[in-house]
Amino acid sequence: MTDILKELLLTILITMFCSLVAESKNPPDDRPYAVVLGIAQDGGYPHAGCVKLCCKDLWDNKTTYREKVSSIAIIDPRTRLAWIIDATPDFHEQLHTVTQKHSARLAGIFITHAHIGHYTGLMHLGREVMGAKNITVYAMPRMKRFLEKNGPWNQLVELNNIQLNPIKDQKEIILGKQLIIEPFRVPHRDEYSETVGFTIIGPNESMIYIPDIDKWDRWEHNISLWIEQHSYALLDGTFYSIGELPDRSMDKIPHPFILESIHHFMDLLDRDRRKIYFIHFNHTNPALHKISATTNSIIKEGYNIAREGMIFPF
């Protein structure tokens, strides 16, 4: 067997194993949990306007898998309530997953920031679609003002489709018994609002969720310490490496490349590296593919890749 065939077989076996692990994480009977609703960057996968190799096969073959925009839901089986983090362009499908597959009622939506993949799904709550009544939307001060002052979002407020609930940096919100969420500011391109990640704390486990951030060294906190202090870390994996956007300056979209993150976290213990799940993949990122040399490399380094449907018990 050639080295190339051995490498391919190893990739397939690792991917199959990871899929089995994810599928075996059934929702606990009464413990709260988070479920991954999507893993792609704001434009989803395939990506609008892209006819390059990374998306071409998906346009040509309608049966090929798609990836929804990054979002997670917090489910509390004890109360059958759910909270979605970010209202993405795929909100209609993600809400269906929460209400039908997880038998939970939507209790609120937390918004990380005002980039299009993270709030525009609120449109489904308006009179043209659901005509929802007083859905609680949790937002930081600038994000709240953005929704209140700009159409068509302010119509959602005026018609009581949504009820804006202000949140503050590092101020916890109690969701239920032994279930807490807390926003925290992160550096990002804040043209219209702040950007936040979230800490979610349950009865036994906890998670940090950061789908968007600039380079790790631009943050005032030590991300490695945060990883050590929590059970799971779903972190920005938008790009795998420099050069994915040859026609654009990547200095203007300074996400931490996965390769940079791997180097940044090299001093973590193996058990802490295993807590990390990369998420929020651009359509150019080869880590989107379950079977690829890139996916194999990330897993061999001791890290994980978030996949839709994965469940993280609290």
C-alpha positions in Angstrom: 0.0 0.0 0.0 1.4 3.4 -1.0 1.9 6.2 1.6 -0.8 8.2 -0.2 -3.3 5.4 0.2 -2.3 4.8 3.8 -2.8 8.5 4.5 -6.2 8.5 2.8 -7.3 5.4 4.7 -6.2 7.0 8.0 -8.2 10.1 7.2 -11.4 8.1 6.4 -11.0 6.0 9.7 -10.5 9.2 11.8 -13.4 10.9 10.2 -15.7 7.8 10.6 -14.6 7.6 14.3 -15.3 11.3 14.9 -18.7 11.0 13.2 -19.6 8.0 15.4 -18.6 9.9 18.5 -20.7 12.9 17.5 -23.7 10.7 16.7 -23.4 8.9 20.0 -23.8 12.1 21.9 -27.5 11.8 22.3 -29.3 14.5 24.3 -29.2 13.7 28.1 -32.5 13.0 29.7 -32.6 16.0 32.0 -29.2 17.8 31.7 -29.1 21.0 29.7 -26.9 20.8 26.5 -25.8 22.8 23.5 -26.4 21.6 20.0 -24.5 22.8 16.9 -27.0 24.2 14.3 -24.4 25.3 11.7 -20.7 25.7 11.1 -20.2 27.9 8.1 -19.2 31.6 7.9 -21.9 34.2 7.3 -22.4 33.3 3.6 -23.0 29.6 4.2 -21.7 26.8 1.9 -21.8 26.9 -1.1 -21.2 30.6 -1.1 -23.0 33.2 -3.2 -21.1 34.1 -6.4 -18.5 31.4 -6.0 -18.0 29.0 -8.9 -14.5 28.0 -8.0 -13.5 24.4 -7.1 -14.5 24.8 -3.4 -18.1 25.4 -4.4 -18.5 24.3 -8.0 -19.5 20.6 -7.2 -22.1 21.8 -4.7 -23.8 23.9 -7.3 -23.6 21.2 -10.0 -24.8 18.4 -7.7 -27.9 19.4 -5.8 -27.7 16.2 -3.7 -24.3 17.1 -2.3 -24.3 18.2 1.3 -24.6 21.9 2.4 -23.5 23.7 5.5 -25.6 26.2 7.4 -24.3 29.4 9.0 -22.7 29.0 12.4 -25.1 28.9 15.3 -25.6 26.9 18.5 -28.7 26.4 20.6 -28.9 25.9 24.4 -31.6 23.3 25.3 -33.0 22.8 28.7 -35.0 19.5 28.7 -36.2 20.2 32.2 -38.3 23.2 31.0 -38.3 22.4 27.3 -37.0 25.8 26.6 -34.3 26.8 24.1 -32.1 29.8 23.4 -30.4 30.2 20.0 -27.1 32.1 19.7 -27.3 34.2 16.5 -30.2 34.5 14.1 -28.5 33.4 10.8 -29.8 33.4 7.2 -30.6 29.7 7.9 -32.8 30.6 11.0 -35.9 29.0 9.5 -34.2 25.6 9.3 -32.3 26.0 12.6 -35.5 26.9 14.4 -37.2 23.8 13.0 -34.4 21.7 14.3 -34.8 23.2 17.8 -38.6 22.9 18.0 -39.1 19.7 16.2 -36.0 17.6 16.7 -35.3 18.8 20.2 -38.9 19.4 21.3 -38.1 22.8 22.8 -39.9 26.1 22.7 -37.8 29.2 21.6 -37.3 31.3 24.7 -34.9 33.8 23.3 -32.1 34.7 20.8 -28.7 36.0 21.8 -26.9 38.1 19.1 -23.1 38.2 19.0 -22.8 41.2 16.6 -24.1 43.1 13.6 -22.5 41.2 10.7 -25.0 39.7 8.3 -24.6 36.1 9.2 -25.5 36.8 12.8 -28.6 38.8 13.0 -30.4 38.9 9.6 -32.4 35.8 10.4 -34.5 38.0 12.6 -36.4 38.8 9.4 -38.3 35.4 9.8 -39.9 36.8 13.0 -41.6 39.6 11.1 -45.1 40.0 9.6 -44.0 38.6 6.3 -43.2 35.3 7.8 -43.9 34.2 11.4 -45.5 37.3 12.8 -44.0 36.3 16.1 -45.0 37.9 19.4 -42.5 39.3 21.8 -39.6 36.9 21.1 -36.8 38.0 23.5 -33.7 39.2 21.7 -30.7 39.7 23.9 -28.3 42.4 22.6 -25.4 44.6 23.7 -26.0 48.4 23.9 -24.8 49.3 20.4 -26.5 46.2 18.9 -29.7 47.1 20.6 -29.6 50.7 19.3 -28.8 49.4 15.8 -32.0 47.3 15.8 -34.0 50.1 17.2 -32.8 52.8 14.8 -32.5 51.0 11.5 -35.2 49.6 9.2 -36.5 47.0 8.6 -35.3 45.8 12.1 -37.0 48.6 14.0 -40.3 47.4 12.6 -39.9 44.1 14.4 -39.6 46.2 17.6 -42.6 48.5 16.8 -44.8 45.6 15.9 -43.8 43.7 19.1 -42.4 40.8 17.0 -39.3 41.0 19.2 -38.6 42.4 22.6 -35.1 43.7 23.1 -33.4 42.8 26.3 -30.1 44.6 27.0 -27.1 42.6 28.1 -23.7 43.8 29.5 -20.2 42.7 29.2 -19.4 39.9 31.7 -22.8 40.2 33.4 -24.5 36.8 33.7 -28.1 36.0 32.7 -29.8 33.2 34.5 -31.6 30.9 32.0 -32.7 28.2 34.5 -31.7 26.2 37.5 -27.9 25.9 37.4 -27.9 27.3 33.8 -26.2 30.6 33.2 -25.0 32.5 30.1 -22.6 35.4 30.2 -21.5 37.7 27.3 -17.9 39.0 27.0 -16.5 41.5 24.6 -14.0 40.4 21.9 -12.1 42.5 19.4 -13.5 42.4 15.9 -14.6 44.7 13.1 -17.2 46.6 15.1 -18.7 48.9 12.4 -22.2 48.7 13.7 -22.1 47.0 17.1 -19.9 45.4 19.7 -18.8 41.8 19.2 -19.2 39.3 22.0 -18.6 35.7 22.7 -20.5 33.7 25.4 -19.7 31.6 28.4 -22.4 29.0 29.1 -22.3 27.3 32.5 -24.4 24.3 33.4 -24.7 22.0 36.4 -21.6 20.0 35.5 -19.8 21.4 32.4 -19.2 24.8 30.8 -18.5 26.2 27.3 -16.9 29.2 25.7 -18.3 30.1 22.3 -16.4 32.6 20.1 -17.4 32.3 16.4 -15.8 35.7 15.5 -12.7 37.4 16.8 -9.6 39.1 15.5 -6.1 37.7 16.2 -5.8 36.1 19.7 -3.0 38.6 20.7 -5.4 41.5 20.2 -7.6 40.3 23.0 -7.0 41.6 26.5 -7.6 38.1 28.0 -5.5 34.9 27.8 -7.6 32.5 25.7 -5.5 29.6 26.8 -6.5 30.2 30.5 -10.1 30.4 29.5 -9.8 27.0 27.7 -8.3 25.5 30.7 -11.1 26.7 32.9 -14.0 25.3 30.7 -15.1 22.0 29.4 -15.6 22.9 25.8 -14.3 25.7 23.5 -16.0 26.4 20.2 -13.6 28.8 18.5 -13.3 30.9 15.4 -11.9 28.8 12.6 -12.9 31.0 9.7 -9.7 30.5 7.6 -7.2 27.6 7.7 -4.3 29.6 6.4 -3.3 32.8 4.6 -3.9 33.0 0.9 -7.4 31.6 0.9 -8.7 34.9 -0.6 -6.1 35.8 -3.2 -8.1 38.7 -4.5 -8.6 40.4 -1.1 -6.4 41.7 1.6 -6.7 39.3 4.6 -5.3 42.0 6.9 -8.8 43.6 6.7 -10.5 40.4 8.0 -8.0 39.4 10.7 -9.5 36.2 12.0 -6.9 33.8 13.6 -6.0 31.2 11.0 -6.4 27.7 12.3 -2.7 27.1 11.7 -2.0 30.2 13.9 -4.4 28.8 16.6 -2.7 25.4 16.5 0.7 27.2 17.1 -0.9 29.5 19.8 -2.2 26.6 21.8 0.8 24.3 21.4 1.7 24.6 25.1 -1.8 23.4 26.3 -2.0 20.0 27.8 -3.5 17.3 25.5 -6.7 17.2 27.5 -7.2 20.9 27.0 -6.4 20.9 23.3 -9.1 18.2 23.0 -11.7 20.7 24.3 -11.2 22.9 21.2 -13.7 22.6 18.3 -13.1 25.0 15.4 -16.3 26.5 13.9 -17.4 29.3 11.5 -15.6 28.1 8.4 -15.3 30.2 5.3 -16.3 28.4 2.0 -12.6 28.4 1.1 -11.6 26.5 4.2 -10.7 22.9 3.5 -11.6 22.0 7.1 -15.3 22.2 6.0 -14.8 18.8 4.4 -15.1 15.8 6.6 -12.6 13.8 4.5 -9.6 15.9 3.6 -5.9 16.2 4.4 -6.6 19.4 6.3 -9.2 17.8 8.5 -6.9 14.9 9.1 -4.1 17.2 10.1 -6.2 19.2 12.6 -7.4 16.0 14.3 -3.9 14.6 14.4 -2.7 17.7 16.2 -5.3 17.0 18.9 -8.1 19.4 18.0 -11.6 18.9 16.8 -13.9 20.3 14.1 -17.5 21.2 15.0 -20.1 19.5 12.9 -23.8 20.2 12.7 -25.8 18.1 15.2 -23.0 17.7 17.7 -24.2 17.8 21.3 -22.3 19.1 24.3 -23.9 18.2 27.7 -23.7 20.6 30.5 
